Amino acid sequence: MRIGKDMIKQAEAQFLMDCALPPESAGTRQGYLIGKKPGMPEQDFMTDVSYGYLVRECMEKAAAGLDYGIASRARVYQGMDLFFRAVLFCGKGYLLADDAIYDWCCREYQEGGVAPEWFCQFSNLRRLDRQLARFGRRIADTHIYFLPGGKEEAALPPSFEIRWYEKDELADWKEGAAFRHAICGAELMPDMIAAAAVLDGKTVAVAGASEDSPLMWQIGIDVLPAFEGKGLAAGLVTLLKQEILRRGKIPFYGTSESHGVSRNVAVRSGFLPAWAEIYVQKKRKN
């Protein structure tokens, strides 16, 4: 089993947009592609949501008039600092760097540095974090992400009813508050659809998807502790993945590298490991 070529091509185009790289960068050899962060004001006293919308607008302006071959825009998350960003996918490193560290990134990664496949080695992350600290930033997190392409091994137990919820229903769905990995309630990445497992009228598990970009929807899953280990997580994620694909979107699943249970859910739901991503935040003043 493998991730389809068309999906890989679309994902590559998305990552070019994410890192302010021109579409003609697609198809280049293995190695690093490094984009410069577009000009944008500092956050100052803006909320994370307000600033996220402003950052998104700046990224959209930078991509105006460029044809990436997909109907999408850069993924911008609440609280994210685009001083630096890294996406490691299919042997390539897609980087976005502020002017202040752009030259350093070119020297460090384009001139014989660590290969993209080994970017998340702690020795490299330590060097990167030290460089970011000079400008009041730090590595906030690293995540691994999955795309469809594997064998689906999970089916929901027949004793559970499945209920579907659309975007307009999710905002007012009171039970959704107990399932915050699935129903995030993030304004910048709106919840679009959810599948819930119900037993005797009670919602016991939910898989939900947020619109991280018009092309790529991220799946999250929550199961009440008393119902863990019954196959609900993988079964719901499988159903939601299939529905998102039917709608012409790319479903993806993210988790921590050390979260073995969550990674297993992804694999049993027909996902394969696809890329890693490094996020940066501004250091908070004490």
N, C-alpha and C positions, 0 to 999 in steps of 0.2 A: 504494500500500500504506500501511496505517496501523495503529497499535495499536488494538485493539478497545475499545469503550466500556466493556464489563464489566471488562476488565483495568485500564483507567484508574481506574475507580471503586474496585476492590479495592486498587490501589496507593495511591490517595489515603487510603483508610481505614488502610492500613498506616502511612503517613507521619504521620497524625494520632496514632496510637498511639506512634510513635517519638518524637514531640515533646510527649507528654503534653497533647494538645489534645482537647477534647470532640468526640464524633462529630457534634454539630449544627453544627460548623464547616464540614463538607463542603458544597460547593455555593456557598460564598461567592464574592464577586467576586474579580477578580485582585488581587494584593497580598500582604501578609504576614499570616500567622497565627503568633502568638508564644505558646508555652506556657511555664509556669514549671516548672523542674526540681523534681520531688518531693523531699521531705526524705529524705536518706540520709547515713549516716556517711562520714567520710573513709576513704581506703584504708589509710593508716598502714602497718602491716607485713603486710597481707594480700597474697597473690600476685595477679597479674592475673586468674587463673582464679577464685579464691575471691571476689575483689571483683566480678568480672563477674556471678557468680551472685547476689550480694547486690544489685547494681544492678538486675538483671533482676527480682528479687523486689520491690524497691521500685517499679519501673515497673508491674508487674502489680497491685500493691495500689492504685496510683493509678488504674488502669483498671477496677478491680473494680466490677461493677454497671453498667458502661456498654456499650451495644450498638453496636459498630462495623460490624456486618453481616458480619464475617469471623471465621474461627476462627484467631486468630493472637495474637501478643504483640509488644512492642517489640523491635526488633533491637538487641542489645547485643553489642559486640565486645570481645575481650580487649585490655586496654591502653587502651581508649577512656575519655575523661573527658567526662561529660555536663554539664560546666560550660557548654558551648555546643555546639549542633549546628545545621546548616542543610541542608535538602533543598529543591532548586529544581526544580519539576515543573509543567509545563503552565501557566506564567505565574504560579504562586504560589510564595511562599517559606514553607516550614514551618520554624519556628525553635523551638529549645528553649534556654532561658536560665536560668542561676542567678539567684537573687534579687539578687546583687551587680551584675549587669549587665542585669537585665530592663528597668529604666526606660531605660537607655541604648539598648538595642535598640529599644524602642518609639519613642523620639525619633529615632533614626537611620534606622529603616526604615519605620515606619508614618506618619511625618509628612513625606512628600515626599522621602524619600531615594532611593537608587538602585533602579531597578526590578529585580524578581527575575531577569529574563533577563540582567542585567548584574552580578549579585552577585559573580561571580568575576573581575571586572576587578581588576587589581592595586591600583589606587588604593583600592578598597573593602576588599580583603583587608588592605592595609597598615594602614588605620584600625582594622579589626577586630583585627588582631594587636597593635597598640599598646594597645588597650583590654584585651585578654586578658592582656597582659604585666603590667599593673598588679596582676593577681591571680595571678601565677605560672603563667600558661598561655600556650600558643602554638598557632598553626595547625599541625597535624601533616601534613595532606594534603588534597588535593582530588581527586575522582575523577568520571569520567563513567560513567553506567550505561545499559544497553540493555535493552529489553523486546521480546518477539516481536511481529512485525507486518510484517516485510519479506519480500521474495522470497528463497527458498532457492536459492542458486546452486551449492552444493557437494555433491558425492557422493564417497564414499570410493573410491579405486582398488580394483578387484576383487582384486588380488593380496594384500590384507591381510585377515587373519582378525579378527573383532570378538569380544571377550570382555567379558561384563558381570559386574560385581561389586556386591554389595549391602552394606549397612552392616556386617553382622556379619562379612563376609569382609575388609573393607578394613583393619580394625585390625591384622590379622595378615598382610597381604599385603606380603611383604618387598620386592618390586619397586616397590611404591608409593612407597618412600622416595626414589626418584630423580625423582619427578614432584610436587614440592611445591607447585606452583601449582594442580595438579589435586587432589591428596590432601593436604590441609593438616594433618590430624592435630590440629585445634584442639578441645579438649574442649567449649568453650562453643558452637561451631558445628560439630556433628558431620558427618563425611562420610557421605552417605546412599547414593550410587550412583556408579558410574564405568563408562565404556566405554573399552576399551583396544584399540589396533590392534597386531596381532601379526604378525610376519614371521619364518618359519623358527623358530618357538618363542620368539622374543625380543619382549618388549614394547617398542615404539618410540615410542608416543604414548598419552597418556591424557587424557580429559576427565572431570572429576569435579564433583560438586555437593555443596555443604554446606547444611545447614539453618540459614540465618540467622534465619529465623522459621518457624513451622509453615506459613505460607502461601508464603513466598518462599525459593527455593533458588538459591544463587549458583553459576554455572558457572565453573570454571577449566580451563585447558588447558596441557599441556606436551608438547613434541615433542623427541626427541633431535636434536642438531644435524645429524647425518648424514642425517636424514630430513626436514628442513625444506624447504619449497617444493614438496611433493608433494600438497598438498591435504588432509593428514591433520587439521590443526587444525580447519578449517571443517567437514570431513566428520564428525568426532567430535562437535563442538559441536552440529551439526544433529541428529544422532541422539539425543544426550542431551537436548536441548531438547524434541524430540518426545516422548520417554519421560516427562519430567517433566510435560508438559502432560497426557499420558494419565493420570497419577496425580492430577490435579486440583490441582496446585501451579503457581505462577508462576515460571518460570525467568528469571533475569536474569544479565547479563554486565557486569562492571565492568573498567575499565582506566584508565590515565593519559591525560590529554588529549593528551599528546605522543607516545603510542605508536601510530604510524600502522599498523604491522603488526597489532597486536592489534585495533584498531578495524576494520580490514579483515576480520579473521576474523569479528567480530560481524556485520557487514553481510552477508557472504557466507553466513552461517549463518541468515539470516532475522531478524536483530534490527535494531531502529531505535533511534537515540539517544533517551533518555527523560528522564533527570534527572541533576543534578549534586549532589554531597554534600561538605560540609566537615566535617572531623574535627579535634578539639582534644585536646591532651595537656597534662598538667602538666609544667612544666619540671623537669628533673632537677637536683638540687643537685650541684655539683662536690665 
